[in-house]
Amino acid sequence: MMLPVERIIGEEGLTVTPRGLRLAMRLPWYRSLPFSVVEVASLAIDGAPVDLTDARVEYDDHSWTLAELGEATNAFWFVRDSAFLVVPTHGVAPGSEHSVSLILKIAPPYIPGMMRTNPQTATLVAG
Amino acid sequence: MTKTTGPEVGVTLYSFTNEWLNRQFDLDMLMREVARRGLGPNIEIIGFQSFKEFPDVSDDFASRFKDLIVETGLNPVSLAINSDRFLKPGQQPIDDATLVEYHKRQLRSAKKLGFSLVRYQFALPVHLLPDIAPYAEELGVRMGVEVHAPMWAGHPAVIAYREMYDKLQSPVLGWIPDFGGTATAIPPSLLDAARAAGAKESLIELVQQIWPEPGMSHEKAGKLREIAIREGHDPLHIQAVNLAFFILANHDPKSWAELVDRTIHIHGKFYGVNDAGVEEAIPYETILPLFRDGGFTGTIVSEWEGHAYCADDAFEQVRRHQAMCRRILAGEAVAA
């Protein structure tokens, strides 16, 4: 059983968009956190690691590369919302089914030294 | 306004974290449900859990929230704010001026939304209190620092705060005890959840052995991790049992007596109230009379934290917890 607080693959799932492959992510904590304490550690599709060098995290009107995320100390990920991981180069066709494995790490900013690792694998059909 | 003669009960919306995260309820629906079930009227809300605009709030949102308060008849007793000091993992904490302003933003939001009390955290270095307390006084908002595990009345950080409180003599500063610091055991429901997730019995035994040992919680957590890794336990199972060190400690429940006089609000932390009306890990029968007899007349908000590891019905758990608190405050023994 996966608890709501452990879930990191969002309800909006996987979609193929003009900007790339878009995966919904949920924040694995009970409250909103600044994006600076969130790390997208890895993504694998059908067991193959995805290169995230050009990937971006999109949330409302924001868009960051993974390297920029650590500077986003005043942008808060509302705990009920999905943020989206967008990967420009991919081989996923709309309508195809895939095993998607994501790992997020978070460091709650009021608990010094605490780092939690949250993995999730889900079978998703690309929309 | 009803005249208060003793502690009142209430609920923090944090208890409904599962129902909130899985989008079963939005804020309007959740507040209406709490009111409909008679679990209020006193409520606490975590700003960063329930309000998207937090740490600031717009005039428009504040106005809609106040309308919702009127509609539901709920009483916004406490707003939990956060002392987020470690915004860049592995790097230096943010500078003092930024942290002070971060608190002021949240205090303004509390005032704007109609809360007269905030919960803040020990992550705020004590030397910054003189910069913040006068602002809270100006706003007329009381500030309670949450004494949460691994803290307890005798912890060095609590003593340092007590000395600063004595020095400042501010009418707005106080304590918010969280009873997780004085648990008698790791909640059986937490261990059952770890077992259900696949943790081996040897790991369950190990955490039960290390948890009551003397020492700092983070050191004990580190010790467990080290031994468990050596013994080949799955890192996710280790993380599941290690939660116990961050949310619970086993200090003397009677030690709360030292904090009663400055207690302005209480987090009635709990994990599971059984059919007999008894909480499984925290000795409420010992703790609550200390506050009742010590003259505390604020609110004990029911704070169910079982959602950190299980999906039990939070509404039912809160109902049971409030019934238990009322029974103990009335001086009644548990039903045989």
Interface residues (C-beta under 8 A of the other chain):
Chain A: M1 L3 P4 V5 R7 E11 R26 Y30 R31 S32 L33 P34 S36 V37 E39 G70 T73 F76 F78 V79 R80 D81 A107 P109 Y110 I111 P112 G113 M114 M115 R116 T117 P119
Chain B: Y14 T17 N18 W20 L21 N22 R23 D26 I46 F48 Q49 K52 F54 P55 N82 S83 D84 R85 F86 L87 K88 P89 G90 I94 Q121 A123 A196 H218 P235 L236 Q239 F246 H307 A308 Y309 C310 A311
